Amino acid sequence: MKRCIELAKQGAGDVAPNPMVGAVLVHDERIIGEGYHQQYGNAHAEVNCIDSVKKEDEHLISESTLYVSLEPCAHHGKTPPCADLIIKKQIPKVVVGCRDPFIEVDGKGIDKLLAAGIEVQQNVLEKECKELNKRFFTFHTKHRPYIILKWAQSSNTKISSLDNKRIFISNEFTNRLVHKWRSEEASILVGTNTTLLDDPELNVRHWSGANPIRLLLDMNLRLPQSQKIFNDKSRTIIFNAIKHEEKNNLLYYQLKNDGGIARQITNTLYQLNIQSVLIEGGAKLLQSFIDEQIWDEARIIENGELIIENGVDAASLKNETLISSENIFSDSINYYQNPNS
């Protein structure tokens, strides 16, 4: 199962909104096939695993055990049901990492295998398999995207100067890591003031991978169209209180200007099938998600060598649990989880 998880991770950034899945076929303690879900809309892990079996080993398939990190699907989506393929290949035993919470599956794949007389062992490394697809599980069980908060602050917990002079807080190596984070999420969210001050393009130019969908909260539509966020390089959604319209790669989505902004945004993203969001600021926007208790992870970068006098205070977490820390030259990064999410 550990090998299944290793394989599954190779699909990161390429299979969403589908989950990352790995599969391994074992005969008499020897791996004869392995595969993972490589691209959204293409073959699933079980198919790639079975297809990888060498011709001289094909006769062993019906005597082997299939390990798969997530319950095999039982419905017709963009590909045929994997449970049907397993039954067709007469695989006698399947070891499943965890159950699939997606309503079209949710036990149906396991039931189909059992009905066919296949032995099914469940919940092997269940915690690790769920962690692998925490975005997918959050989306389908809590009906909202997985929320990651991120900001950079000085050693005295300021995120910018009051005079709006741009200050580069994190170093160039940490910036590359941030672009890696962007490539791993479906979308990225910023507020009006951050966009006015930094004019970000919100892409992954310092890393390889797909650009996230750009999300902007601009309730009064104050930003000029000359801002980089309005270029046509990525899909962009502008949350506002003025209008609702779509043109080219821009979607203006109207919200109610009566509080609960974080909840409105996450409800909308769920409707749009966007499974994860990296929120990069500013402080007011980040704090709104914290105050409404709608966040799962926080990644706080601190430059220990920088002091910003007369600066803007960073957001402040509540009831957070520190998971891990790392140092990248002058920067330290603390990773937190919300134990109540």
N, C-alpha and C positions, 0 to 999 in steps of 0.2 A: 504493500500500500504506500510505503514511503516513496517507492519508485514511481508509482502512479502520480503522486503529488509533484514530484520533480518534473515529470513529463508535462503535467498540466500547466505548470508555471510558464512553459515555453509559449503558451497561447496568450499570455498577458498582453492586453492592448489590441488584440486582433479578433477576439471572439465575442466581445460584448455586443448586445445585451445577453448573449448566451453565457453560461458558466464555463470556467476553465475545467477541463476534465482530462484525466489520464487513465489509460488502461494497459494492463499487462496480462499476457496469457502464459500460464506455467504448466509444464508437463514434467512430472517426476522431479521437481525441484530445479528444473531448467526453464529459463524464459525462452519461449519459441516465437513470441510476438509481442510488440508493444507499440503504442501510438497515443496521440493526444488530439484534441480538437484544435485545429490549426487556424481556421478562418471562419468567421461568421457566415452561415449559409452553406458551408461545405461539410464534408463528411465528419461525423462525430468520432470520438476517441475509440469506441468499440469497433467501428468499421475500419479505421486506420490500423488498429491493432491486429485484427484478423487478416486484413490484406497484407500485413507485413510478414506473415508466416511464410517461410521458404517452402518451395514446392515439395521438397523431400520430407517436410514436417507436417504437411497438410493433413495426413491421415491421423495425426495425433490430436487434432483440434477437438474431436469428440471424446477424448480421454483427458482433457485438460481442465484447469480451473482458471476462470477469468476474474481478475481483480480490477475493479473500477472505482474511482474516487467518488463518483456520484451515481445515484440510482439510474439505470438505463431508461431512456424515454420509451413511452408506450403510445405516442400519438404521432400523427402525420403532421409535420411542420414543413420546414424547408427540405428536410430529409425524411426517409422512412423510419419507422420505429426501430430502435436498436434492440429492444426486447425480442422483436420478431426475428431479427438476424441471429441472435443468440440461440433461440429455439430452433431455427432452421439448421444451424451448424451443430446442433445436438450437444452443446457444451453442458456437461452434467452438473457443474457447480459454479456459482458466482458469488464473489465476496465484494460487498458494497461498503464504501466508506461512510456515506451518509445518505439519507433520504432526500429527494428533490422536493422543495417546497412549492414549485410552480404548479398551479392548479390543474394544468393538463396532465401532470405526472403524479406527484404527491401520493406515492404508494402503488399507483396503477402498474408501473413497470415491474415492481417486485411481485405484485399479485399475479401478473401475467406469467412470470417465470415459474412461480410456485404452482400455478394451475397446469403448467406443462410438465410438471414433475421434476423441475430443476431444483437442486438444493441451493438455498440462499442464506449466506451468513451476513448479518448486517452490523453497522456501526463499528467498523474496524478503523481505528484512528479517527473517530467521528469528530472530535474537537478540531484536529488539524485540517480535516477535509472541509469543515464549515468555515474555518478561518481563511482557507484558500479562496473561498467564494463569499466572503463577508458582504460584499456589495450586492451580489445576487440574492443572498438570503435576507438581507435587510430590506431590499426592494420588495420581495415577495411576501415577507411576513409582517413588515411594518408599514407597507404601502407608502414608502417614501424613499428617496435616494440615500445612499451612504454619504455622510457629511464629514469632510475633513477640513478643519480650520488650520490656516497657516499664516504666520506673520513673522517679520524680522524686527528685532528691537535692540536698542542700545543697552549698555550695562546698567543704565538707570531707567530702564523700561519705557523708553520713548520710541515712537515709530517714525516720527518726522519732526521738522522744526515748525514753529508757529508762523514763521514768515514765508512758508510754502517753498523755501529753497530746497531743491531736491538733494537728498543725502543718500549715498549708497551705503547701506548698512552691512549686508552680508558680502563675503568675498567671492571671487570668481569661481572658485571650486564648489562652494555651496550653491551658487547660482545654477551651475550645471545639474546639481542634484535636484533642485527645484524644477528644472525643465524635465528631468526624468519623472518626477512626481506628476507633472502635468500630462505626460504621455500615458500615464497609467489610469487616468480618470476620464470619465465621459464628458465632463464639463468643468468650467472654471468661472467663478463669480467674483465680480468687483463692484464697488459702489461709485457714485458720481465723483466725489472729491478725490479719490485715488486715481481715477481716470483723468481728471483735469490736471492733477499734479504730475503724474508719471507718464501719461499718454502711452499706456502699454498696448502691445499687440497681442499678448496672451497666447503665444504659440510655443512650439518646442524647438526653436532654431538652434539651441545648444545641446540637443539630444536627438536621437532618431526615434521615429514613431509618428502616430497620427496626432494632429492638433485637436485639442478638446473643443467642444462647442463653447463659444464665448457667451457668458451671461452678464448682463449689466443691469444694476438697479439705478434707474434715473427717473424718479417719480414725476418730476416736472419737466422732463425732456430738456434739460439745460445744456447738454453737451453739443458742441458744434459737430457737423458731419465730417469735418476735417480730421477728427480724432482717428487714430489707427484702428480702433476697435470696430469702426464702420467700414473698413475695407472688405473686399469680397473674398478674402483668402480662407475664411472659415465661416461656418454658420453662426449667426449671432442672434440672441434673444434679448430684447430690451424690456425689462419689467418697468411699468410706468403707471401713472394714474390718469393719463390723458386719452389714449386711443388704443385700439386693437386692430392691427392690420399686418399684412404680410406682403413683402415685395422683395423679389430676388432672394438673397440669402439672409434677409433681415426679417425677424418676427417681432412686432411690437405687441406685447402682452399686457393688457390692462389689469391692474390690481386695485383693490379697494384701499383708499388712503385712510384707514381707520385702525391701525395697529395690527399686530399679529402678522407682520410682513414675512417673517421666516416661515411660518406655517403656510401662508399663501404661496410662497415660492416653491416649497417642497411639494405641496399638493399639485401645483402646475407641472413640475418636473416629472412627477409620477404619471400624470396623464400623458405626458409627452414621451414616456418610456426612457427617460434619462436616469441611469442607475446610480451615478455617483457625481459628487461635486467637490471640487477643491476651492475653498473660499479664501481669497487672498487679500481681502480688506475692502475698505479701511476699518478703523477701530469701531465705529458706530455700527456698521453692518455686522461685523464679527460678534459684537456684544449682543446684538439682537438675537442671534442664533443661540448664544450662551444663555441669555436670560429666558428664552423660550424653551431651553433644554432640548434643543434639536441639533445635536452634534454627536459624532461617534469618536472621532480622533482629533487631536490638536498637535501640530508640529510647530514648535516655537524656536526660532533661530535667534541667538543672542550674540552680539559682537562684544566680547569682554573688554576690548580695548577702546570702545567708543562711548563717549558721554555727549548727550545732546542737551544743551541748556535751553530752557524755555521751549520745550518740545511738547508734542501731542502724546498723551498717555496711551499705552497699549491696552488692548482689551484685557479683561481679567476673568480667568476661568473660575468655575464653581464646582466643587465636589469632584475634582479631577483625580485620576490615578496615574502616577508616573509609571510608564512601562519600560522605557529605556532612554539612554543618552549617548551621544557621540560628539567628538570634537573634530573640527576641520580647520586647522590652523587657528585663526583668531576667533572663529565661530564655534559655539556649542549649540547642539540641537537636542531639545528635550521632546520626547514623544509621550503623549498622554492619551488615555481613554476615558470616556464618560461611562462610569459604572452604572448609570441609570438609563442609558439609552437602550 
